[in-house]
């Protein structure tokens, strides 16, 4: 017997819930979650967001393809003009006219004690003159122990900035068949460790399919402490980074996606990502195609096409030996035309103290003479690497092995 679960439709007309804002979508999500889970189907339309769409466990958000567009409204940033301590639920700003009850708010500023950056995301529950009342105390996006003191002496700000679709502490969540537009030209930056077009933290069993996300001054997809996330057949364009797995995420599957025109990396393996698979993705026109580093071990990158990246096709970041990216398999990928005129790049740049990585069956191709310095660079601190059947085309230097240079000197 096939299980039947509740379905609620949202749209500008002819739907269970009529509306084209985050309020309508969030109302449907909360209703479905309260009844044990099911699907929220978004009818064709353009939905304008003043806050994140917050997903719940066992809720699937499904659009109608390119006809369903969620776009972030333009952002405004103002100064915080009175001290807010970590135990308070309010913040007073220079001008409250851009903020809305139920809207998202990003607080940023230096910690007055450590000097570290603080990033806190909230929902506004009430507005009284220039005072904005928050849904929780002034604590971090993790909803946990991190709480912030935003003191005027450190010049903190409040902004109408937030993720478009997000979830915390959820499982069995699906997002499919829709477009997310971050309105990059008219919105400020969002630190991708705290938000993105799609942002998940402390979640399990997430599926993202046939989504287009980008035009955002943040990442297309960022997920932190998230296990068993699968992202397939998606397009990430015009973002800071396309896909950003991090903070100990385990077993991500990143398959059959297209990532283009990022201002940093196309795929950024961040901290402690393990047993992941990146397969059959296309990454183009990014400074760095793929970046891997701090304790990102035992991952597989197979069958990807990385081309026209101006610095590196695949970069092993220079973390210390105990924290480097060990024991990864890089197999049957194409790295093509990596570099720029006058600044040649490397297809694979392993200039880090890594060990146990296998580079097998990769093609390193240069069709623009002089644009690639070498297919593979092996830094002098590399402990151990296996090179097996990699093929270079159009390159004067297939492998630049600095370990040999050092030994011969």
Helices and strands as residue ranges (DSSP letters): E 6-11, E 17-18, H 22-34, E 38-42, E 45-49, E 53-54, E 59-62, G 65-67, E 68-72, E 77-79, E 90-92, E 104-110, E 117-128, E 131-134, G 152-154, E 157-159, E 165-168, E 171-181, G 184-186, E 196-214, E 219-232, E 235-237, E 243-246, E 253-255, E 258-260, E 265-268, E 277-279, E 282-284, E 288-292, E 300-302, E 305-307, E 312-316, G 321-323, E 329-331, E 334-336, E 339-340, E 343-350, E 355-360, E 363-365, E 372-378, E 384-388, E 391-393, E 399-401, H 402-408
